[in-house]
Amino acid sequence: MELLVPAISDIIFQYPWTIKNYKKVIEKNTSIDSPAFELNVNGIRSSWNLSIRFWKGPEGKRLKNPVVLCLNMLNCKINSTEQAKIRFQFGIYNTEVNQWEYFNIGRTIIELKSTEDIVSLGYRELSVVERHLKNGVAKLVVKIQMTEYNSDKQEPARLTRHLRDADTKFICNNGQDEIPGHANVKASHSDVPASIDKSARQAGDQKTGVNNLITHR
């Protein structure tokens, strides 16, 4: 099922990961991966997981505590490449007080594009001690929030790809042709209208140019 929301940033995804027999799992495995989980929102379809990796000591031996908790994007499918801000927060359950211990929020900027390559987005060094274990079980969690990242140069170009919400019409020199657009593109003195004009000229209409603006459709 796909979620359709006004803005991706309206949603915070939360994924819990329960590891049974934690100490035995840590003892026997050189790496641990959670089951993959899917995020499907506003045309962005992606698979993620959590993983545990280990530091090595001065003698090259694997350290069992602290461990390294990682957030990974396993693959992504999207119609057009976009940049996004990813905010994530790890947590571990404290069984003594029956509440989550959350760590500082991590932030990164990534290019969302259709890919099968694994991308590691962030990690946290994590010390798992007795207060985190009950009957040998450790509970971890991650919260993820995605926000569209639009720099001054990227925003006008992005808006021209989403014309269904256009609030402006650019009128060409011939007074007949109208091109839907966004007021923000004009206000930002973007070169997008100029590029539209250039494309029109290259297409053979030498008299067509964008030089006027109507602020209401």
N, C-alpha and C positions, 0 to 999 in steps of 0.2 A: 504494500500500500504506500502511496506517495502522499506526503503532506504538502498542501498548498497554503502558503501564508503570505501576508503583505510584505514581510521582510524576514529574511533568514534569521536575523539577530533576535527575533521574537522568541526563538526556541532555544532552550538549553537541553541538550541530550545528556542522559545519565546512564552509565553502564556499570553494573556491579559484577565483580568477579570473585567467586568463592573458591578457595583452594583448600581441599580436604587433605589431611595428613601432611600439613605444610612442611614440617621438618624433614620427613622422609622424602618428599618430592624434591626439596632443595638439595638433599644429600645425594640423590641418585641422578639428577639431571643437570646437564651443563647449560641448558636454556629451557625456559618455560614460556609457553604462549597460551593466551586465553582463546576461547572460541571466537571466531569472527562475528562482528555485529554490523548491521546495515544501517546507513543513514540515507534516506530517500526523500528529498525535499526540494521543491521548486525546480525540478529538472536536473538536480545534482544527485547522482546515484553513486554511493561510495561504500566500500567495506573497510572496517577498521579492526584493530585488536590491541590488547595490552600484552606486553612481554616482560619477562624478568631476565636480566643478564647480570653477570658477575664481574667484580673487580678481581684483579690478581695482585697478590702480595709481592714483596721484593724478591722472593724466591720463585716466583712464577706459579705459586699455588692459588687455587681459586678461593676467594673469600666468601663465606656463607652469610656474613652479616657485616656491614650493610649490603643490600642488593640494589640493583638499578632497575627501577620501574619505568618502562618506555611506552609511549603512545605512538602507534603506527597507522598510517593509511595504506591499505593493501592494494587498492585499485580505485579508479574513479572513472565515471562516464558522464560527460557533459557536452552539450551541443556546441558551445563556443567557449574558448579559453577566457577565464576571468581570474583576477587576483582576489584573495580573501584573507581576512584576518582570522586567525584561530586562537581562541582563548580556551585554556584547559586547566583543570584543577584536579589533582589526585587526592585521595583520601584513604584512610585505613581505619577499621572499626576498633574502638577501644572497648573491650569486653568488661572492664572494671566499672566504667561509668555508663556503659550502654549508649555511646554516641560516637559519631564519626570525628576523627581528627583530620582536618583538612589542611593542606599545605598552600603555599603562596600560588597565586594564579600565574600560569605561564602564558606567554604570547608569542606568536610567530606569524609571518606573512608568507603565504604559499601561492603558487600558480595552479589553479584548478584547471586541469585538462584531462582529456580521456587518456588514461594510461593504465598499464598493468604493473608498473614498477612500484615497489614498496618505498614509501617515504616515511622516515622517522621524524616526527614533529616535535618531540621533546621528551625529557626524562627527568626523573627525580631519584636521588639517593634516598633509600628507605631502610631504616632499622626496624626490624620486626622483633619485638620482645614479648615477654610473657603476657603483658596486658592486652596484646593483640591476638592472643590465641585462646580458644575455648574448645576443649575436646579435640585439639590438634588442628582446628579450622582457622584460617585467616581470611578476612573479608576485605577486599579492595574495591575502590570505586573511582571512576573518572567522570567529570562533567565537561562537556564540550559545547562551545558556542561559536558559531560561524557568522562573520559579518563581511559584507561586500567591501572590498578595499578599493577606493576610487581616488587616485591622486588627481590633481588639477588637470593634468593632461589626459588622463584616462577617462575621466567622468564624461566629457562631451562625446567621445567616441562610443562609450557604453550606452549613453542615452539614445544615440542614433540607431542602435540595434534594437531598441525597445520602443518603437513608435506607437504602439497601441495606447500608450498613456500620453501621447503628445498634447501639449497645451498651446502650441504655436504653429503658424504657417509662414514659411518663407515664400514670398512672392517674387517670381522671376521678372526680368526686364520686360518681357513681352506682355506682362499684365494678365496672362492667362494661366500659366503653369503655377501650381502651388505645391510646395513640398512640406509635409508634416514635420514638426520638430519640437524642440523644447526651449523655453525661454532662457533656461540656464546656459544653453549653448551660446546664445547671442550675448547674454550678460557677461559671460566669461571671456569675451573677445576671442573665442576659439577659432582655430583655422578650419574647423569642420565645414562651415558653410562655404568657405573658399574651396575646399576640396570637392564639395558637391558641385560647385560652379565649374571647377576644372574638369570634372568627369563629364559634365553635360557638354562642355565645349569639345572635349575629345570625342564625344559621341557624334559630333557633327552639327549640333545646334549652336552656331557661333553667336547668335543673338541672345541666347539665354544666359542670365546671370542672376545671382541672388543679391538683392539690394534693398529689400523692404521687409517689414515685419508687422504681422497682425498678432496681437497678444491674446486674442480669444478666437476659438474656432467658430 
